[in-house]
Amino acid sequence: MKRRRRNTWVESHSLLFLCEGVRGAETSPSCFPGWAQTLIQQWLLYQGQAGSIQPWLHQNSEDVRCKCICPPYKDHSGHIYNKNVSQKDCDCLHVVEPMPVPGPDVEAYCLRCECKYEERSSVTIKVTIIIYLSILGLLLLYMVYLTLVEPILKRRLLGHSQLIQSDEDIGDHQPFANAHDVLARSRSRANVLNKVEYAQQRWKLQVQEQRKSVFDRHVVLS
Amino acid sequence: MESEQLFHRGYYRNSYNSITSASSDEELLDGAGVIMDFQTSEDDNLLDGDASIGTHYTMTNGGNINSSTHLLDLLDEPIPGVGTYDDFHTIDWVREKCKDRERHRRINSKKKESAWEMIKSLYDAWSGWLVVTLTGLASGALAGLIDIAADWMTDLKEGICLSALWFNHEQCCWGSNETTFEERDKCPQWKTWAELIIGQAEGPGSYIMNYIMYIFWALSFAFLAVSLVKVFAPYACGSGIPEIKTILSGFIIRGYLGKWTLMIKTITLVLAVASGLSLGKEGPLVHVACCCGNIFSYLFPKYSTNEAKKREVLSAASAAGVSVAFGAPIGGVLFSLEEVSYYFPLKTLWRSFFAALVAAFVLRSINPFGNSRLVLFYVEYHTPWYLFELLPFILLGVFGGLWGAFFIRANIAWCRRRKSTKFGKYPVLEVIIVAAITAVIAFPNPYTRLNTSELIKELFTDCGPLESSSLCDYRNDMNASKIVDDIPDRPAGTGVYSAIWQLCLALIFKIIMTVFTFGIKVPSGLFIPSMAIGAIAGRIVGIAVEQLAYYHHDWFIFKEWCEVGADCITPGLYAMVGAAACLGGVTRMTVSLVVIVFELTGGLEYIVPLMAAVMTSKWVGDAFGREGIYEAHIRLNGYPFLDAKEEFTHTTLAADVMRPRRSDPPLAVLTQDNMTVEDIENLINETSYNGFPVIMSKESQRLVGFALRRDLTIAIESARKKQEGIVGSSRVCFAQHTPSLPAESPRPLKLRSILDMSPFTVTDHTPMEIVVDIFRKLGLRQCLVTHNGIVLGIITKKNILEHLEQLKQHVEPLAPPWHYNKKRYPPSYGPDGKPRPRLHNVQLKPIAEEREETEEEVHLLNSTTL
């Protein structure tokens, strides 16, 4: 039931995006940001966050601007005008308000101004930064776990179980240093969980190999 | 060999027999003095073991023996893992291409059987385009992510956007009406760290606070980048282009283009760029794109099981990488063709073109810079240039060449130091130190404090009336009625002079820091810093020429074009030409570079100045050393890369290069039908060679084929497991028909399916010039040297590289070598007129050589030479 509702919601809104895209194509040479935005929004919808992104749906009205840079003219200093207008209105006469020069000079003043119509997609920027930071955060957490937490846990486990023979293992603070043992151990047992562990250990071994060849032996990438 | 293939295989055996029977009367070589060590060492051997399970290849060179090949296929079930390669080994392009043709034929012949097979064949035919489309999509999207995130993090060093944390400085002030003409980047939403922490925006206190925060962020980004690289994916460091060049030439570095490398490289590239180090994201983007290409090729069996085909995808991917890095799709294709690719057929050209197109399209849709351009420093000029300006352009070319030569020497010397001394043991510390020095020196100078891309943008931009930076602080005496487009040359104001001083300091700083930065263990590209150096030098030269033309407009060179009030010099154009020249000096690219820079500007009229500068810089650079930075790094690391651009001009013969040498133990060979499984296993255990020639028998020594070590091991192992009655004393039979055996002996093991029956052979008198050409053009891994059909030795890619290296050190005498046209080997007849025994010629169990580990083997070139 829930799922069905979400789907219809998605459909109606993707229609809306479509219209927007068409409108964008008419008004600007690039309707791509809207297109990319649609993709990202749909992606987010499927993440199940339909409610929270509702405010994002309509193209942010601040995402277009017409920026006019007017250089110094007679006794007027240079000025930057910034206005939220459509592309066809993006010229000095529509944007420069209030006009700093009297009527006869307007043409001369406006000839020197350069007006640029620009678009951006703040949603894309927001989503990108959020995705980037969350991946970075996860990686950092995992790194901290692998380098700091896991060795301590392992040491504790080892300390309880193999009091006698743990001396030589503990000195090694390299992350993944014990991959070999675990690999050997997990190969003997076989169930789904161990398979995951096995894959992880295999990856660790590979990274260890890479680290050796890059940082210790300096055979590649030096 | 070739003539043998003309026979149908049914006759093949007979003809062979007749040769064998005739051979005893022939004058055969006695190789008493020739000992061969069959060393296909590290540069052989192939790909992911698990990737190509179930692939069964049979070497065929001629179409007419096809039917018997199929027969063989049916007789022997394929052995999983055969035909794959080990880590740090070279692929055999010829074998891979044969494999692909065989596969293609199989699919084609099945096509008409059913609709499903038809669909499968269509899917197979389309998979090439699909995989480049996916690669283009992914690399475009990743480039967008990197651009946006790197911009944001770079600005994070200065301050933060309070109204929306995810905006960078420019986006933060996007809709603000408070920006002024003089200070365009100030708006109330954007807070510097000093404003946030101590509450003042101006004054020495805030400067120091900003300084401290700048260093803090730079250090923490650099530290995060290097520790992520170290913990998760060491292969993610560096620019990646030398390695990709090597991989594309047919080398296997497993994990180099894997998922983790991709993720870590993407993430840490942003951190590295944001930390303000003197590096760029363009080279690593090529690596990122190649990772995408490699990962997507695993979805398609056509590419995942064939290393040669996979390299076609990688070529296209590298084009997509440059396409998004510079927003230059055509430049990307040419870059792939000129710099990276080794094997580049027309089909790959079109796919590269398509991949570059898709990638550029995706990046354009993301619009990372909000200026509807693919790069930050896109500029547009329309001012003409004049003939006399060629002189300063050529001077810039000379500067670029000198910079390139200096940079390559200095950087390689520094990297060698890192590689060979203890100093290389502290990669994290090195990155931190370099980042700290960079941040401390960079902050006071506004031109180095900027993100390098923004610096290039500022230098490229011409001074219109709209510009307010100090670089454009000219004394304005124009009267107000003039129109903006045509600004005459003007005398420079004080702002310009101070800017020139700052630029000079920035130039020295960048030159020094880039030498020490390229090669540290974070993702680091070379394009942007090189371009920045060239752009700074070019801008300085441009302003100098401009002022010269203004003050001395009556000189004969200026008289014609530069009257008072005319706009004849565009300093921004000089910056661009300088950037191209410096990049050309470092990488020694020509065509692709001009196209990339021309795509950056969109002005056709500047092609000639760019060409002049780039060509000059290449000439000047080549005068000091012929290799570009990527080749130099390949040589430093000792990758087995046979450069197609170098010429081989020596007169040595195949016999001089082949192994075994005179003093070595003899060549390790297999006989076709009288060795046991145990014999072969012993041979494999005692030697480290990667392949063994198979001969008729010890007596005749005629070549039958070639068997790879990896294939042998896998085949014997699987036979021992799966086939009944295979024991240590079973005969191994490479021949078509098993010899008649005594009744009580165990079942023979047939290994004909793993035998390469068309190994490449040359005679011992083939000039090395031709052999090197064969290796380059066909991508061979090894080549057997024969004399009268008797196998004498083997030449591997590694042997050729060693030989080239040797020749570089000892300049060869001009006179032909002593053995020229001289019989090399003693007659095979003994003093008594009877043929000598051949047992000494070919010994089955040579003394095992001491070999280092595989990884050490990669380091094959002598590291003392540059």
Interface residues (C-beta under 8 A of the other chain):
Chain A: P29 S30 F32 P33 W35 A36 E62 R65 I69 C70 P71 P72 Y73 K74 S77 G78 H79 I80 Y81 N82 N84 A108 L111 R112 E114 E118 E119 R120 S121 S122 T124 I125 K126 T128 I129 I130 I131 Y132 I135 L136 L139 L140 M143 L146 T147 P175 W203 Q206 V207 E209 Q210 R211 K212 S213 V214 F215 D216 R217 H218 V219 V220 L221 S222
Chain B: G144 L145 I148 A149 W152 A164 L165 W166 F167 Q171 W174 G175 S176 N177 T179 T180 F181 E182 R184 L224 S227 L228 K230 V231 F232 A233 P234 Y235 C237 G238 E243 I253 G255 W260 M263 I264 I267 V270 L271 R364 S365 I366 N367 G370 N371 S372 C415 R418 K419 S420 G424 K425 P427 G464 P465 L466 S468 A480 S481 I483 V484 G519 K521 L636 N637 G638 Y639 E855 E856 V858 H859
